[in-house]
Amino acid sequence: MRGYHDQNPYFNNPVEYIKNAHHPHHLAQVRQPDIILVVGRNDPNFGHNQYFSTLLWEKNIWHAFRVWDGWAHDWPWWRHMLSLYIGGPD
């Protein structure tokens, strides 16, 4: 996306959106659903997920951050994660 920037990538990039979200109404809407971040400890995106979790806490957005052992970034893992977390963070 070198050089390309408009509202499309911005509003579809949760990190950028949350980082710049300040309007109480918008934040209240983001706080409504259950948010569960699940990532493997060795996943190349682990740091990005940690950063996003930090941003959510800074905006007082409750969420669950679940770290799984290993890579956990492939369909067999995702199927298992979905079966555990699809109903919410219970």
C-alpha positions as CSV (number, residue, x, y, z in Angstrom):
1,M,0.0,0.0,0.0
2,R,3.0,2.2,-0.6
3,G,1.7,5.8,-0.9
4,Y,-2.0,4.8,-1.0
5,H,-4.0,6.3,1.7
6,D,-7.6,7.2,2.0
7,Q,-10.5,6.4,4.3
8,N,-10.7,2.8,3.1
9,P,-7.5,1.5,4.6
10,Y,-7.9,3.8,7.6
11,F,-11.4,2.6,8.6
12,N,-10.4,-1.1,7.9
13,N,-7.2,-0.9,10.0
14,P,-8.2,-1.4,13.6
15,V,-4.9,-0.3,15.0
16,E,-5.0,3.1,13.2
17,Y,-8.7,3.6,13.9
18,I,-8.4,2.9,17.6
19,K,-5.2,4.8,18.0
20,N,-7.0,8.0,16.7
21,A,-10.5,7.3,18.2
22,H,-11.5,10.0,20.7
23,H,-15.2,10.6,20.1
24,P,-17.2,9.2,23.1
25,H,-20.0,7.8,20.9
26,H,-17.5,5.9,18.6
27,L,-15.6,4.5,21.6
28,A,-18.9,3.4,23.2
29,Q,-19.8,1.5,20.1
30,V,-16.4,-0.3,20.1
31,R,-16.9,-1.2,23.7
32,Q,-20.1,-3.1,23.1
33,P,-19.0,-6.4,21.4
34,D,-16.9,-9.0,23.1
35,I,-13.4,-8.7,21.7
36,I,-11.0,-11.6,21.9
37,L,-7.5,-11.5,20.5
38,V,-5.9,-14.9,20.1
39,V,-2.3,-15.3,19.0
40,G,0.5,-17.9,19.1
41,R,3.5,-17.0,21.1
42,N,5.7,-17.6,18.1
43,D,3.4,-16.0,15.6
44,P,5.2,-13.3,13.5
45,N,2.3,-11.0,14.4
46,F,2.5,-11.5,18.1
47,G,4.0,-8.0,18.7
48,H,1.3,-6.4,16.6
49,N,-1.4,-8.1,18.6
50,Q,0.3,-7.0,21.9
51,Y,0.4,-3.5,20.6
52,F,-3.3,-3.5,19.6
53,S,-4.2,-4.9,23.0
54,T,-2.3,-2.1,24.7
55,L,-4.2,0.5,22.5
56,L,-7.5,-1.1,23.5
57,W,-6.7,-0.9,27.2
58,E,-5.6,2.7,26.8
59,K,-9.1,3.5,25.4
60,N,-10.7,1.5,28.3
61,I,-12.0,-1.1,25.8
62,W,-12.3,-4.4,27.6
63,H,-11.1,-7.4,25.7
64,A,-9.4,-10.8,26.2
65,F,-5.8,-11.3,25.0
66,R,-5.2,-15.1,24.7
67,V,-1.7,-16.3,24.0
68,W,-1.3,-19.9,22.7
69,D,2.0,-21.9,22.7
70,G,3.8,-22.2,19.5
71,W,3.0,-20.8,16.1
72,A,-0.9,-21.1,16.1
73,H,-1.2,-19.3,12.8
74,D,-2.8,-21.8,10.4
75,W,-6.2,-23.3,9.8
76,P,-6.0,-26.3,12.2
77,W,-5.3,-23.8,15.0
78,W,-7.9,-21.3,13.9
79,R,-10.6,-24.0,13.8
80,H,-9.8,-25.0,17.3
81,M,-9.7,-21.3,18.4
82,L,-13.1,-20.6,16.8
83,S,-14.6,-23.6,18.5
84,L,-13.4,-22.3,21.9
85,Y,-14.1,-18.5,21.5
86,I,-17.0,-18.1,19.1
87,G,-19.5,-17.8,21.9
88,G,-17.6,-15.1,23.7
89,P,-14.8,-14.8,26.3
90,D,-16.3,-17.1,29.0
